[in-house]
């Protein structure tokens, strides 16, 4: 029987979120210790735990059919694998930063400068495409210390909140790329493995769709009913049911998390009352 092997980071927030996503997709793993591998009980899948920067190569080599990894590692390793799904968590950006007191007008100011980074492939491609010639120094860690100890004029590194830059006397001047957790796949999957991957992606997309939407119920005055429907069209159209009180209807629909508060404000202005918002566990689209 065919089985999918998925490579996941050994530890950290991306690892925790990835395992949580699999669990929500109905895939329970039998090895809580996560030392080397875990086998799923309810789906033909096993997880192997690796360093994040090793995952793209393992997937390219076919040791794992798929991997869940940060987009930054996928781009940096430049392996012959396919990005098949964006997962929306573990978001960050890769940016160039300089000492807080330094002057910066545009990218040309980096010509001839020394830039320390753990992501030379991404940085050199970005600079090369823009005709900037900098001296890229590759460091495996503690990149943010490079300017203060005199080995670089700037750094290129992951930025989440920006607090690490501030604590090291740096300021962000150029955002090179945005990153999030992604699923990558080997390019030579067998037919059975492709079918399993399609099933897994179906489950994961249902979980992601649910997390990005809310189920909303409200009471609407009939004279504004069409305007309210226009605000919350739903997946196809809202469910409308008359209330016992004449002139009012109950409206049920699905609302995107991104537009939630703006839409709620519009609904209140249109006279909607008794608004209930309910989380969606799974959403089959």
N, C-alpha and C positions, 0 to 999 in steps of 0.2 A: 504494500500500500504506500502510495506517495505521501511524503511528509515535508512540510516547510520548516526550514531552519532559519530562525531570525536572530540576527546579531544586535545586541543592545549594550549600551554603555554599562560598565561594572557598577557604578554608583553615581549618586548625584541627583539633582532635580530632574534632569532629562530622563534618567533611568526610572525614577519613581513615577513620573507622569506616564511614561511608556507602558510600564507594567500595569498602572491603573487603567489606562486605555484598553489594554488587552482584556483585563478583568471585566470592564464595562461592556466589552464586545462578546462576553460569554466564554472567555478562555481562561480557565483556572489552571495555575501552575502548581506542581507538586513539590517544589524545592524552595522553601522559604529562605534558605541560607544563601542562595544565589552564588555559590562558590565558583562553579564552572558552567553548569547547564541546568535547565529546568525543562521538564516534559509536561505538556498540557494533557489534561485528562479528558477534555470534552471536544477537542479539535486536533487534527493531525499536525501538530506543531511542536517544536522545541526551541528553547531560547538558549543561546550561548552568550556569555558575558565577556566583553572585551574592552580594551582601551578605546575611547571614542575615535582616536585618529587611526586606529587599525581597521575599523569597520569597513570603510569603502574598499580597501584592498581585499579583505576576506570575501566580500560580496562579489567583486570582480573575479576572484579566483574560484568562486563556486563553493567555498567552504560553507557559506551561508547563502541561501537563495535571496533573502532580503535582509535589510538592516534598517534600524531606526537611528538616525544620527542628526547632528546639527548641520544645517545647510552650509555653514562655514567650513566644516570638515569635508563635506562632499565637494565643495568648490576648490578647496585647497589641494586635496589629493588628486583631483582631476582624473579619476579612474574611469574605465569604460563600463559604467553602470548607468541605469536609467532612474531618474527621479519620477516616482509614480504617484506620490501623494504628499501634499503639505498638511501638517497636523495642527498648526496654529498655536502651539505652546513652546516654551523655552525660547521666547523671542529675545533677540538682542541685535546689536548693530556692530559692524567693524568700522572703526574710525581712526583717523589720523589726529594725534594730539601733540601739542608743543608746550613748553614751559609757560606758565601763566603770564609771566611778564614779557613774553616774546611778541613781536609784531607779526601780523599775517594779513595779507590782502587777498591773495588768491593762490591757486595751486602752483603757479610759477615760482613762488617763494621757496618751494621745496627743491628747486634745481640745485644740485651739488650738495645737498644736505644729507646727513647720515640719519637713516630711519631704522630703528630697532623693531623687530617683529617676530612672531612665531608663525606668521602667515605670508611667507615671501611670494608664493605663487600668485595669490590674489592681489597683493600689493604691486608686484612688478607688472602684472597684466594691466592693472588700472593706470599706473603711471605711464607705461609704454604706450597705451592707447591715446594718451593725452600729451605725448611728447615730452614728458618730464624725466630727467635723468638724475636719479638720486642714488646714493650709496646705501644699499639695503643690508643691514646686519641681522643675521638670523640668531635668535635667542630661543631657548626652550622654555623659559619661564622668567617671572619677575621682570617682564618687559618694561613696566611702568617706572622702574628704577633707573633705566638707562640714561635719561638726560641728566639726572641729579649726580650720577657718578662719572659723567663726562664721556661716555662711549657713544652717545647719539644726540642728535639735535631734536629729534622727534620720535614718536612711537606710532605703531599701527597695531591696534589690539581690539579685543572684544569690549564693548561698553554695554552695560545693562542700565543701571541707575545713574552712572557717572560719578558716584561717590569715591570710587577708587582713584579716578583721575584727580579729583579735588584734593584728596588726602595726600597725593604725591605732587601737588603743585603744578598740575597740568590742565590744559583747556582743550576741548575738542574743536577742531577747525574744519575737518572734512569727513563726511559720512560716505564710506566707500560702498558698503552693501548692508542690507538688512537680512537677518538670518532667523530661522525657526526650525523646529524639529521636522524632519522629512522622512519618508520611506523611500529607500533606494532598492533597486532590484537588479539581479544578474540578468544579462541580456540573452542568455541561452537556456531559459527555463524549459523543462519538458512540458508536454501538454497537461499532464496531471497537476504539475506544480503551478501552471498558469491558472488552472481552474480553482485551485486552493487559494491562490493569491486573489483572484477575483472575488471569491467568497469572503475572504478576510477583509478586503477593501470595502465590500458592501456593508459588512458589520461595522467597521470603523467609521465609514461615512454616515451611517445612521446615528452612531453615538455623537459624532461631531456636529451633525445637523441639529440634534436635540440640544446640545450644550449651547448652541448659538441662537436658539429660538426659545420663546416662551408661549405658553397657551394662555390666551386672554379671554375672559368673559366679562360682559358689561351690560348694563341696561341703557337703552338708547331711546330718546324721544323720536317718534316716527317722523316728525317734520324735518329732522336732520339725519334721518337714517341713511340716505344715499351719500351724504357728505362723510359720514362716519365710515361707511363701507369703502369709500374712496381712500380713506386714511389707512385702513387696515384690510387690504384686499385678501389676505390669507394665502394659502398655498394655491388654491384655485379661486375660491370665493368664500366669504364667511357663511357660517350657519346662522340663520335668522329664525327665531321662534317668537310668536306673540306672547306677551305677558297677560295675566288676568286683568291687570289695570289697563283700561282702554288708552290708546295713544302711545303705548310703550312696547318695545320689543327687546328680547334678549339676543345679544350678538356674541358668537363664539368664533375665534380666529387664532391665527398664529402670528407672532410678532418677533421681528429680528431683534436680538440683543443690542445690536449696534445703534438702532434708531429708537430704542425703547422709551427713554425719557422724553425725547422730543415728541414722539407720537402720543404719549400719555397726556402731555400738555395740550395738544390739539384736541384730543378726545374730551377733555374736561371743558375746553372752550366751547365745544359743540353740544354740551349738556349731558354727556355720558355720566352715569352714576353707578355706584356699586361695582367698581372695577376690580376684578380678581385676576391675579397673575399667578400662574402655576408652572413649575418646572416640568420639562418634558424628559422622560427617561430615555426613550428611543424614538427616532423619527424616520420612517421609511418613506423615501421620496421617489 
